[in-house]
Every structure is written in structure tokens, then in C-alpha cells.
Amino acid sequence: MRLGSKESQIVQNERGGVKPPGARSAPAWARRNCACVASILSLFTVLCWQGQTQQSTYQYDPAGSLLSASTTNPLSLPLITQPQSQLFESNAPVSFSVVAGGFGMAYQWLSNGVAIVGATGDSLLLSNLSGTNFASYSVIVSNASGAVTSAPVAIWSDSNGTGMPDWWQMQYFGNLNQLPTGDYDGDGVNNLDEYLEGTNPTNAASYDPRLYVQSLNGSVVASPTQPYYTMGQLITLTAIPDSGQDFIAWNGTTSITEPTIALLMNSTKTITALFGLPLAVALDNTNLVWTTGGNAPWYGQTEFSEDGLGAAQSGFILGGSSLVAADQVSWLQAVTNMTEPMQLSFWWNVSSQPPDALSFSIDGVTLASISGVSNEWQNVQTNLPAGFHTLIWTYAKPGLDYEQPGGTAYMNVPWVDAAWVDEVALTPLSAPTNAPILSIAFVNFNTVTLSWPAPSTGFVLQQNPALGSTNWASVTNTAIQTNGQNQTTVSPASAAQFYRLINP
């Protein structure tokens, strides 16, 4: 190549570097992995790129002695955070800021492409604004490696202080009267959030779906966790029970019983993770194997029980509606294998609106059922012969069960429209007595139906206003046999009345 009036040869050395003829090699730390270009002038310069992170410059005299070394950063200037458009209201000051990566940064803010005198920091504060200040703003960020200009931003008027610019409100609503907390299109997302998220506040199909999660005795982890999601985004939910609790099922958007589920966010979702005591613990019987199913499973809980420790509660099921036309049930089951006759006893309760009811069956034959808005805990005892027996408690809501709001204090309240079972026990019998089961069912205010298996020869129906009293008296109402059951309808004379069958 030609430098001035002299020519110089470039010679490749054994390490892949270059040096002028006759010059001493640069030090090894300067030559290592460097491509060096030298010119025979009064001095020559070596440029060395080490890896991909920095550029080093070395200057040598004609004899090859190092005169100076310097390092710069040749990377581009990424703008980590761009300036954002701001709202103006009530003469409040407005500020813009920028965050850039690199070293030795210089800043120059522009208004409509013209440099603002003195605006040379990473932020710009504007006060005493007027209409002439509503311009396009940007910033030039530079250092020794180059310069980059931010995207332009603006100051927008918000004359009523809603957090939504006037131009946006006029474009979509045609007025400035809409509240930020209002929901103009009824899609469940308020007007302010629609502005912030860039959706159309007048189109109910244009929104970012939300996820609402509830849980008790456990927690739920969503992945990813976001305040809102893109329409059609797939997320994962994982239910994590507290210590001593079991995961039961999901309720609401889905009824899956697996603790980890995939959920498609094609609308706003509400879902509850159900946790509870293990059924064997809640029912005070770890010798039986418990299973549950139906439209919603039973689960153990401590909020309501006969013994104050815990009981099994039916799952949340729905009655007849436009979405549910058939019966819905929640069942609890245990299978016994007894080598001798046993007495089965348990406590049960229900808070329901007839015809909803909790029933109990042995080997497919229903022995008793209870229903009513609010009943006291009742004890049931029956005798089982030796062998296998299938015990099933079923809480059912018929398909035509339409609840009308405002009827009672218990209606339309989840977890009250339910049934409970507690303290299930099997006790050996010296001899079977085949004692019949007495059932009570709510009819209407102060009227109930008592029923027990027919013929139950020798047994007498008695009543007593106080359970601890010995003043038992025979019920004189006539019993009618219907479908293998003795039935009689009574209207208790006192606020509390207890009934029993006794073989004198």
C-alpha cells in the first residue's frame, strides 16, 4: 500500500499478527489473538479486538517500542427503557426519562426535532406547560461508539384527570364523560385498563382476560403469573396443599381433580382450589378405604363438625339451570369386609332446600335420607351381618331444582347448600338385633315426615322434647306403609323435639 511517498510491506508473523519489516514484535499480551496493522511513519498504531467485548489501541515508535495503549467499548447503544408519552392535567409538571446501556453517555433532548437548550441529562422535566408545549419529544443518546435516537413521545391533555387522554376518550366514546372505573362495553375490564392495555373499550370482545384464583388451606401457583393475559394464552396452575391437608379438586372454570392443570385463557376465568383433611381423618375411621366422586367430590374440613375436630363435607354441586339440566350428585363410599356382625353408627347433617337431600344406602338399598334448610346433627345406627358391604352417602340436587334468591338466609350461599358426615364407627355385636333406622325429612315450617322400614314388628315410635329426659311418650299419629317404609307426618309441639324407635 502507499503511505505518503513511501511503500510498506505487511508481513504475516507466526502467530497470525502483522508487523512492519524490521520492527520488533509487540509484547505478547498485546499480540495475543490480535490482528495488527502497522504503518512505517513516525509511529504506527495497532488495533486489537479481544473477543467481542472491547477494542484496544496500541501505538509504537519505528523501533517497536510501545508509546501508549487505550481501550474503548465498541458496542451499540441499546436503550433499555424508552421514554413514555405523558398526560398533562392542572398545570402539573411533566417528566420524561430514558435508560441506556454503555459507558460515557451523553444526552440531548429534542422538541419536534430541535435541541432543547440545557436538556442534557437522562431525564427531562417540563413545568409551566401550555398548548405550545404539546410537541413531539425524543432524546439522542451517544458516547464514543456512536449515537442512537429514541422513539418520539408526546404530552397528551387529560382535562378531566381520568388517566385517559382526551383524544382517546373522544375517539372511542365521543365525549369526556366516562369514568376510568366504568366498563363501557361490559367485558369485565374497566375503561382505564383498556386504555393502558391498548384494547378497544367499546368492543366487548376486545380485552385481556383476567384470572381470579381462590383457595383455603393451600395455595395456587400460576405460571406465568401476570395481572392479565393475552387472549388465547395457555397457562399452568399448580395447587399446593398446606401441611396436613390434601388437594381435592378444582372448582369453577373446571372440576379436574389433578393438582396441576393447563388452562386456556380464552376468557376471564374464576377458579377455586379445594383443599381439605384426608377423608379418613375427617370421618374418624382409618380402617375403611374411602372413595368419593360424582359431579364434585367430598372432602374433609374443620369448619363444621359434630365432634369439633372435623367432618366430611359434600362437594359443591348445582341444581337445575340453563347449564345444568340433569341431577347432580356428590357421593362418599366405603366398602367393609367383616368377619362378624357389626353395628354401624355415624353422625350426619344437611343444610339444603328440598327436594335436595342426603341419603344413605347399604348394598344399593336406601335406608334413610334427610333434607331441610337447617337441621341438627343426627346419629344413625344400624346392624350389619358379616361379609362385604358397600356403604354410600349421596348428596343430590335434582335437575329441576331452581333456587329463588331471597327465600331464606341459607339459599345461594356455597358451602351451606351441602351435607356432612362425621364419626363413622363399626362396633362388634354379640348378637344381631336388626334395629330399624328412623329417618326424618323436612316438609314445611314445623312439619316433618318420620319414616322407618316396615314392618318393624314390636317397635314403637316415641317422642321427647328434651334428649336427656326420661319423659318419652308414644306418637299417636297413624303410620302408613309406602314403598316398604312406615311413614307418619307430625307437627312438633315444641321448638325442639326428639324421636326414637324402641322395642319395649
Summary of the structure (lengths in Angstrom):
residues: 504
radius of gyration: 41.0
end to end distance: 128.4
largest distance: 136.6
contacts: 1430
relative contact order: 0.06
helix: 5%
strand: 44%
